Amino acid sequence: MVVVILAIAGAMVVPIISGMGTMEAMSAARIISTDLEYAQNVAITSQTPVTAQFDLVADSYRLSNASGLLKHPMTHADYLVDLRSQSDFDRLDIVSASFGGGPSVTFDELGSPDNGGLVTVQGGPDIYRIEVSPVTGTIKVSRLGS
């Protein structure tokens, strides 16, 4: 009886543990897309260009303007997002960030990006892509596969 209960418990726990990378990738993709939309909105409301700069080695990114790093609207700390330092994202990797060949995108006073591009994140077997459309700046998240 004990063996049967352990087998049932194991059958329920293994998919949860193996799906953690998937949840991390999906969450990170949504966070990044929301932060890009925030950068775009700040550029429009402040009428100053705002840049999102990605660091693939450190799995981090920052939002800044000509005055320096933006302040996060909730924490009022510098807008530097370091995914590695967050325990919830220990299975996550920012695989690529390419906007016109570089790892940054700048939104102008109208919210248009200087270049369209892609950010790709991977957690476990799942890969998500955040796409910034050129000219319009439309930001879209899609799952590439597992």
N, C-alpha and C positions, 0 to 999 in steps of 0.2 A: 504494500500500500504506500509506504514512504517513497519507494522508487518511482511509482506512478505519479505521485504528487510532485516530486522533483523533476520528472520528465516534462510534465505539463508546465511547471514554472519555468523551466529552461526554454521550452518552446515559445513562451511568451516574452522572455527577457532578451533572447538573442536577436530577434528582429528589432527590438527597441534600441539596443546598443549599436547594431550595425546601421541603423537609420540615423544615428546622431550626426554623421558627416553630412547627410542629405539635409537635415534641418539646419545645420550650421551654414551650408552654402546658400540655401534659400533665404535664411534670415540676413546673412551678410549682403546678398544681392539686393534685398529690399532696403536695408540700411543705406547702402551706397547710393541706390537710386533716389532715396529720399534726401540724402545729403546733397546730391547733385541738383535736385529740384530746389533745395534750400539756397544753394549758391546762385542758381539762376534767379530766384525771387529776390535775393538780396541785391543782385546786380541791377535788377529793374527798379526796386524801391529806393535804393541809394543813388542810382544813376552813376555808378562807378563799376568798372570791370571787376569780376570776381573769378579767381582761378582755383581749380581743384587739381592738386599735384599728387600723383600716386608714386609710392616707393615700393616697388615689387619685392625688393630684398627684405624689407622690414614688414611687409604686409600691412602697410599703413598709407594714409593719405591726409592731406591738410587742405583747408579752405582759407584763402587769403585774398586781400586786395592790396592796393598801393600802400596802405597804412600798415600792413603786416597781417598776422593771422586774425581771422574773424573770431569773435567770441561765440561760444555755443549758446543758443538761446535759453537752454534749460539750466546748464551748470555754470555759465558765465566764465568758463575756462577757455583757454586757447582751443580753436577748432582743429585739433590734431587727433585723428582716429587711428589708434594702434591696435589692430585686431589680435596680434600675438599676445598682447598683455592682458587680454580678456579671456578668462578661463572657459567661457562658453564657445570660443572659437579655436580650440586647440587642434582641430582636425581640418582647418581651413587654410586655403592658399589663394592669394590673388595671383593668378597665373599670368595675366597680361593686362596692360592698359595702354592703348594706342589711339592717339588722337592726332592725325596727320603725321604719324611717325614718332611722336613724342608721348611721354607719360602724363601730359597735363592738358586740360581744356580750360579756356577762359570764356566766360559769358560776358557779353557786352551789355550796354545800358538797355537794350531791347530784349535781353534774354537769349540772344542768338549766340551759339558757340563759334569760336574761331575756327574750329574743325569738328566735324563729326567723328565719332569713334566708338570703340568698344572697351569694356572692362570685363574680364572673365575671371570668375571665382570657382574654385573647386573644393568640395568637401566630400571626402570618401569618393565614391564612384560618380557622384553627380556634379555636373558642370552647369553653371548659370552664366548668362551673358547680359550685361547691361549695355544697351545701345543708346547713344546720343546722336540723334539725326542732325545732319548738317543743315544750316539755315534756320530751321524751325526750333531746334533744340528739344524736340520731343524725346522723352526718356522712356525706354521700354525694357522690361525684364523678360527674358525667355529662358527656358530650360533646354539645354542642348542634349542631354542624355545621361545615361548611367551605364 
